[in-house]
Each structure stands twice: as structure tokens, then as C-alpha cells.
Amino acid sequence: MKEYPNRGELVLAKVKKIFKHGAFCTLEEYGDKEAFLHISEVAPRWIKNIHEILDEGKTYVARVIRVDPERGMIDISLKRVSDKEKDRKLEQVKKEKRAYNLVLLACKRSRLRKDKIPQVIEKLKDEYGDLYTAMEEISEFKEEALEGLGLSKGLSKHLIRIAEESIKKPMHRITGILTYISYSPTGIKDIRECLGKIKVPKEEDSEFELIYMGAPKYRINIKIRDYKKGEEILKNVLSQIETCSKKRNVEFRFEREKVK
């Protein structure tokens, strides 16, 4: 675990003591290190009484605006956190707590000694950054995700089983623009013929869309939990389009789009 947060990082700040010009808070993600929240950073508007906004003992999502490890000082802000960032941070914390409990359950079922559990947690965090990402990877890649971590076979087995049962794989999206070109009098008919013959293999938890964007462009959208299978579907579809296009003397190109 890092000793200090980075500047700009979102943290959970629990209000410890409120004063006229600010409040001292503790950062539970960093060993309850103390951070100062100045009254000017509490809200985007001027406030006369800081108690209108803050409550002692309550936890808020804050942004770190200054860090001085040598002096042990951390300054934070509430007004520099958007609603979307707040929701995202709280959802991240919720997922991390859930993943932590799942790892503890796996350790318990494998009868791992309590003093060894922190080592397991640190290994997973070092490898994947956070526990929820680790459990997602274990759910998808199983034994491969745990290679080189030095975990016992029993613990690995329980981690995999619990991850498969409890962590739903994220949906991946593969998208791009399909452009047709035909100089034939029957070009529109030929293009429709090619599009109509596309057969998409059915995969569990997957969606395929071919969206008309106005001649001669179409968008291909694939949503799927297994990214590799999504790439296989795209390759299969483009192969069908290429075969039909050659027969109909139609040109096409496909440009991948970046998924935001």
C-alpha cells in the first residue's frame, strides 16, 4: 500500500474535527493519515458557516490538491470533485470491499493461517492494482491469472471457484465503420445482398448490431463478455462480407473505432 496519495487522486475523507476555517479529516485508505480541508475548498460557493456543509464523523469523496510527505501534510478539496467522479469512486470502493470479502472467504475455505492473509492480498494488489480487478481476471483466466504468485493449489482452487460464482465478467465492446463502394447500376441491391447474408455465430452474453448510418456507411457493434470470442465474431463477419463483395464486385473497407 502506498504511504501517501498522489496529487489529483480521489480519496475517502472522514471528517474528524471541524474548525471555523476548515476541518481535519482522516484518509482511511492511507492508514488514517490526517488531511486538511480548507473552508474555501468545501463548496463552489461562499459559505458563512462550515457546519452547513460538513458533519463530524461523516465520510466524503475528496480530491487531493497538495501532498508534502516531508512535513506530513495533505490538503484536500470537496468542490473539485464532480458528481460523476463521486459516484465512480463510491462504486469503486464498494467493489473493492466486496472483492476483499471474497478473498477472505477463499482464504478461510482453504484454511490459510490468518497471519498469511495480508501477504495474499498484497500479492494480488501488486499484480493487478486492486482486488476487484484481480478477481475479474481470476474469473476470466482462472489458473493463468494466478501463475507466478506462489499461492497454494488449495487457495488457488477456492479463489477461482469463488470468482467464477461471484464476479460477472465485464462487457467488452468492439465497434467500427463499414463503408461500401459500388459503381454498378445494381450496387444498392448488391450491397443489401451482402448484408443480408451475414450469419453471426451465437455466443452466450453477446449482442451483434449492424446499424445503417446513411449510404454508404454502416456501424458494426459487438458487445460480449469474452473479448477473444468477440474478435473471432468480427473476423468471421468481415470474412463473409469480403467473400460476398468479391462475388458482387463491391468494394468495402472497415475502420475500427476506439471504445471510450
URGI-V640960 format. One record per pair of residues at least 24 apart in sequence whose ideal C-beta (glycine too) atoms are under 7 Angstrom apart, sorted by the first residue. I is the first residue (numbers start at 1). J is the second residue. D is the distance in whole Angstrom. If there is no record, write none. Layout:
i={I & I}
j={J & J}
d={D & D}
This chain:
i={4 & 4 & 4 & 5 & 5 & 5 & 5 & 6 & 7 & 7 & 7 & 7 & 8 & 8 & 9 & 10 & 10 & 10 & 10 & 10 & 11 & 11 & 11 & 12 & 12 & 12 & 13 & 13 & 13 & 13 & 13 & 14 & 15 & 15 & 15 & 15 & 15 & 17 & 18 & 18 & 18 & 18 & 23 & 23 & 25 & 33 & 35 & 35 & 35 & 36 & 37 & 37 & 37 & 41 & 41 & 41 & 42 & 42 & 43 & 43 & 44 & 61 & 61 & 61 & 95 & 96 & 96 & 96 & 99 & 99 & 99 & 100 & 102 & 102 & 102 & 103 & 105 & 106 & 106 & 106 & 106 & 107 & 109 & 110 & 110 & 110 & 110 & 112 & 120 & 120 & 123 & 135 & 135 & 136 & 136 & 136 & 138 & 139 & 139 & 139 & 139 & 140 & 169 & 171 & 171 & 172 & 172 & 172 & 172 & 173 & 173 & 173 & 173 & 174 & 174 & 174 & 174 & 175 & 175 & 175 & 175 & 175 & 176 & 176 & 176 & 176 & 176 & 177 & 177 & 177 & 177 & 178 & 178 & 178 & 178 & 179 & 179 & 179 & 179 & 180 & 180 & 180 & 181 & 181 & 182 & 182 & 184 & 187 & 190 & 190 & 191 & 193 & 193 & 194 & 194 & 194 & 194 & 194 & 197 & 197 & 198 & 198 & 198 & 199 & 200 & 200 & 201 & 201 & 203 & 203 & 208}
j={30 & 67 & 69 & 30 & 64 & 67 & 74 & 64 & 64 & 65 & 66 & 67 & 63 & 64 & 64 & 61 & 63 & 81 & 85 & 89 & 62 & 64 & 76 & 59 & 61 & 93 & 37 & 59 & 60 & 62 & 76 & 59 & 54 & 55 & 56 & 57 & 58 & 56 & 50 & 51 & 54 & 56 & 50 & 54 & 76 & 74 & 74 & 75 & 76 & 75 & 62 & 76 & 78 & 77 & 78 & 79 & 78 & 79 & 78 & 79 & 79 & 86 & 89 & 90 & 132 & 130 & 131 & 132 & 131 & 132 & 135 & 131 & 135 & 162 & 166 & 131 & 162 & 155 & 158 & 159 & 162 & 155 & 158 & 152 & 154 & 155 & 158 & 155 & 151 & 155 & 149 & 163 & 167 & 167 & 169 & 170 & 163 & 163 & 164 & 167 & 169 & 169 & 225 & 223 & 225 & 224 & 225 & 227 & 230 & 221 & 222 & 223 & 259 & 222 & 230 & 231 & 234 & 219 & 220 & 221 & 257 & 259 & 220 & 254 & 255 & 256 & 257 & 217 & 219 & 255 & 257 & 218 & 220 & 252 & 254 & 216 & 217 & 252 & 253 & 216 & 250 & 252 & 216 & 251 & 250 & 251 & 249 & 250 & 248 & 250 & 250 & 244 & 248 & 241 & 244 & 245 & 248 & 250 & 240 & 244 & 237 & 240 & 241 & 240 & 233 & 237 & 233 & 236 & 229 & 233 & 233}
d={7 & 6 & 5 & 6 & 5 & 7 & 7 & 7 & 6 & 7 & 7 & 6 & 7 & 6 & 5 & 6 & 6 & 7 & 6 & 5 & 6 & 6 & 7 & 5 & 7 & 7 & 7 & 7 & 5 & 4 & 6 & 5 & 5 & 7 & 5 & 7 & 6 & 7 & 6 & 6 & 6 & 6 & 7 & 6 & 7 & 6 & 4 & 7 & 5 & 5 & 7 & 5 & 7 & 4 & 6 & 6 & 5 & 6 & 7 & 5 & 5 & 4 & 5 & 7 & 4 & 6 & 6 & 5 & 4 & 4 & 5 & 6 & 6 & 5 & 6 & 6 & 6 & 6 & 4 & 5 & 5 & 7 & 5 & 7 & 4 & 4 & 5 & 6 & 7 & 7 & 5 & 5 & 5 & 6 & 7 & 7 & 4 & 4 & 5 & 4 & 6 & 6 & 4 & 5 & 6 & 6 & 7 & 4 & 6 & 7 & 7 & 5 & 5 & 4 & 5 & 7 & 6 & 7 & 7 & 5 & 5 & 6 & 5 & 5 & 6 & 4 & 5 & 6 & 6 & 5 & 7 & 5 & 6 & 6 & 5 & 6 & 5 & 6 & 5 & 4 & 6 & 5 & 6 & 4 & 5 & 7 & 6 & 7 & 4 & 5 & 6 & 7 & 6 & 6 & 4 & 6 & 6 & 6 & 7 & 6 & 6 & 5 & 7 & 7 & 6 & 6 & 6 & 6 & 5 & 7 & 7}
